[in-house]
Amino acid sequence: MKLMIVISLIFILACSPKSNKNEQINVTGDSEIDSLREEICQLKQLIVELSKENQRLNNRLSISETDFESSKMDAHNMTLATKIKASPIDYVEKEIRLQGLFSKLSTHNLDEVIGPEFKATDFLQFAFVAEDNYSNYFIMFHRCFMKKSKGEILYDLRTRDQITIYGMVISDFSNNPWIEIYKVEKGW
């Protein structure tokens, strides 16, 4: 802010008409001062143009962010997926809603001896992929569990079907989110 005030004062002084004090300077000094005034005025015009360009780009950026936030895979959900994967302990016992792609049904962690207990007789396990739009990485959630009584929709899903999941992170065992899913909706 102080820099802008100093620059403004320099421009005002440099672009203002010559005062009587300047007339006392010799001819060589006057031409140098005039040259410097002209350069300063050109710099001032350049700064004004750059400020306008900056404002225009900021306006375009805010429009782009608005469009992005209103998209079906919004920035909040993708950031949430990244945060859950990076630090699942922060989300244990918290309700979540994520959007992404169905991957496949699995049995890998059912009837696990170590870790959270999800019995194969009661639960289905599936993998889910979320995309982080900021880093262009895909985030795989391998430990998604849904009660068989509510999981009939999972049998109808194909790989890469768009889904929205609702559930709760039950555990962060082995630094992975173990998510109990309450509801799966097809589409976003």
C-alpha positions as CSV (number, residue, x, y, z in Angstrom):
1,M,0.0,0.0,0.0
2,K,2.8,2.4,0.9
3,L,4.5,1.6,-2.4
4,M,1.4,2.5,-4.3
5,I,1.2,5.8,-2.5
6,V,4.8,6.6,-3.3
7,I,4.4,5.6,-6.9
8,S,1.3,7.8,-7.2
9,L,3.1,10.8,-5.8
10,I,6.0,10.3,-8.2
11,F,3.6,10.2,-11.1
12,I,1.8,13.3,-9.9
13,L,5.0,15.2,-9.6
14,A,6.5,13.9,-12.8
15,C,3.5,14.5,-15.0
16,S,2.5,17.9,-13.5
17,P,3.5,21.0,-15.5
18,K,7.0,22.5,-14.8
19,S,7.2,24.8,-11.8
20,N,9.4,27.9,-11.5
21,K,12.1,25.8,-9.8
22,N,12.6,23.7,-12.9
23,E,13.1,26.8,-15.0
24,Q,16.2,27.6,-12.9
25,I,17.9,24.4,-14.0
26,N,20.2,24.6,-17.0
27,V,19.2,23.5,-20.5
28,T,20.9,20.1,-20.2
29,G,19.0,19.4,-16.9
30,D,15.7,20.4,-18.4
31,S,16.0,17.9,-21.3
32,E,16.9,15.1,-18.8
33,I,14.0,16.0,-16.6
34,D,11.6,16.1,-19.5
35,S,12.9,12.7,-20.7
36,L,12.4,11.3,-17.2
37,R,8.9,12.8,-16.9
38,E,8.0,11.3,-20.3
39,E,9.2,7.8,-19.2
40,I,7.4,8.1,-15.9
41,C,4.2,9.1,-17.7
42,Q,4.6,6.1,-20.0
43,L,5.1,3.8,-17.0
44,K,2.0,5.3,-15.4
45,Q,0.0,4.5,-18.5
46,L,1.4,1.0,-18.5
47,I,0.5,0.5,-14.8
48,V,-3.1,1.7,-15.6
49,E,-3.4,-0.8,-18.5
50,L,-1.9,-3.6,-16.4
51,S,-4.4,-2.8,-13.6
52,K,-7.3,-3.0,-16.1
53,E,-6.0,-6.3,-17.5
54,N,-5.6,-7.7,-13.9
55,Q,-9.2,-6.7,-13.1
56,R,-10.4,-8.3,-16.3
57,L,-8.5,-11.5,-15.5
58,N,-9.8,-11.6,-12.0
59,N,-13.4,-11.2,-13.3
60,R,-12.8,-14.1,-15.7
61,L,-11.3,-16.2,-12.9
62,S,-14.3,-15.6,-10.6
63,I,-16.7,-16.6,-13.4
64,S,-14.7,-19.8,-14.0
65,E,-14.7,-20.6,-10.2
66,T,-18.5,-20.0,-10.1
67,D,-19.0,-22.4,-13.0
68,F,-16.7,-24.9,-11.4
69,E,-18.4,-24.8,-8.1
70,S,-21.8,-25.3,-9.7
71,S,-20.7,-28.3,-11.6
72,K,-21.9,-31.7,-10.5
73,M,-18.5,-32.8,-9.2
74,D,-17.9,-29.7,-7.2
75,A,-14.7,-28.5,-5.6
76,H,-15.9,-29.1,-2.1
77,N,-16.6,-32.8,-2.6
78,M,-13.3,-33.4,-4.3
79,T,-11.4,-31.6,-1.7
80,L,-13.3,-33.6,1.0
81,A,-12.3,-36.9,-0.8
82,T,-8.6,-35.7,-0.8
83,K,-8.8,-34.8,2.9
84,I,-10.4,-38.0,3.9
85,K,-7.8,-40.1,2.1
86,A,-4.9,-38.0,3.5
87,S,-6.1,-37.9,7.1
88,P,-8.9,-40.4,7.8
89,I,-8.5,-40.0,11.6
90,D,-10.0,-36.5,11.2
91,Y,-13.2,-38.0,9.8
92,V,-13.8,-41.0,12.0
93,E,-17.5,-41.0,13.2
94,K,-18.3,-38.2,10.8
95,E,-21.0,-38.3,8.1
96,I,-19.8,-37.8,4.6
97,R,-21.2,-37.4,1.1
98,L,-18.9,-38.0,-1.9
99,Q,-19.4,-38.2,-5.7
100,G,-17.3,-40.3,-8.0
101,L,-17.2,-43.5,-10.0
102,F,-18.1,-47.1,-9.0
103,S,-15.2,-49.4,-9.4
104,K,-16.1,-52.9,-8.4
105,L,-17.5,-55.2,-5.8
106,S,-14.9,-56.9,-3.6
107,T,-14.5,-59.3,-0.7
108,H,-10.9,-58.4,0.3
109,N,-11.6,-56.9,3.7
110,L,-14.7,-58.8,4.6
111,D,-14.3,-61.1,7.7
112,E,-11.0,-59.3,8.4
113,V,-9.3,-60.7,11.6
114,I,-7.4,-57.5,12.2
115,G,-9.2,-54.1,11.9
116,P,-12.9,-53.2,11.8
117,E,-15.3,-56.1,11.6
118,F,-17.5,-56.4,8.6
119,K,-18.9,-59.9,8.2
120,A,-19.4,-61.2,4.7
121,T,-22.8,-62.6,5.7
122,D,-24.0,-59.0,6.5
123,F,-22.0,-56.6,4.2
124,L,-21.0,-56.0,0.7
125,Q,-17.6,-54.3,0.0
126,F,-16.9,-52.1,-3.0
127,A,-14.3,-49.8,-4.4
128,F,-15.1,-46.2,-5.3
129,V,-13.0,-43.6,-7.2
130,A,-13.1,-39.9,-6.7
131,E,-11.2,-37.4,-8.9
132,D,-9.4,-34.5,-7.3
133,N,-9.9,-31.7,-9.9
134,Y,-7.2,-29.6,-8.4
135,S,-4.3,-32.2,-8.7
136,N,-5.8,-34.3,-11.5
137,Y,-5.3,-37.5,-9.4
138,F,-7.8,-40.2,-8.8
139,I,-8.5,-41.1,-5.2
140,M,-9.4,-44.8,-4.7
141,F,-11.5,-45.8,-1.7
142,H,-11.1,-49.6,-1.4
143,R,-12.8,-50.0,2.0
144,C,-16.5,-49.1,1.4
145,F,-19.0,-51.4,3.1
146,M,-22.7,-51.5,2.7
147,K,-25.3,-53.7,4.5
148,K,-26.5,-56.4,2.1
149,S,-30.1,-55.4,2.9
150,K,-29.5,-51.9,1.5
151,G,-27.0,-52.8,-1.2
152,E,-29.0,-54.2,-4.1
153,I,-28.1,-51.1,-6.2
154,L,-24.5,-52.3,-6.1
155,Y,-25.3,-55.3,-8.2
156,D,-26.8,-53.1,-10.9
157,L,-23.8,-50.8,-11.2
158,R,-21.1,-51.1,-13.8
159,T,-17.5,-50.0,-13.6
160,R,-17.3,-46.2,-14.1
161,D,-20.9,-45.6,-13.3
162,Q,-21.4,-42.2,-11.7
163,I,-22.5,-42.5,-8.1
164,T,-23.0,-40.4,-4.9
165,I,-22.3,-42.2,-1.7
166,Y,-23.6,-41.3,1.8
167,G,-22.0,-42.8,4.9
168,M,-19.7,-42.5,7.8
169,V,-16.0,-43.1,8.3
170,I,-16.0,-45.9,10.9
171,S,-12.2,-46.4,11.3
172,D,-8.8,-45.2,10.2
173,F,-7.2,-48.6,10.7
174,S,-3.8,-48.9,8.8
175,N,-4.3,-45.2,7.9
176,N,-7.1,-45.9,5.5
177,P,-10.7,-44.7,5.7
178,W,-13.1,-47.6,6.4
179,I,-16.4,-46.2,5.3
180,E,-19.8,-47.7,6.2
181,I,-22.1,-46.6,3.4
182,Y,-25.8,-46.0,4.2
183,K,-27.0,-45.0,0.8
184,V,-25.8,-45.1,-2.8
185,E,-27.4,-43.0,-5.6
186,K,-26.8,-43.5,-9.2
187,G,-25.6,-40.3,-10.9
188,W,-24.5,-37.0,-9.5
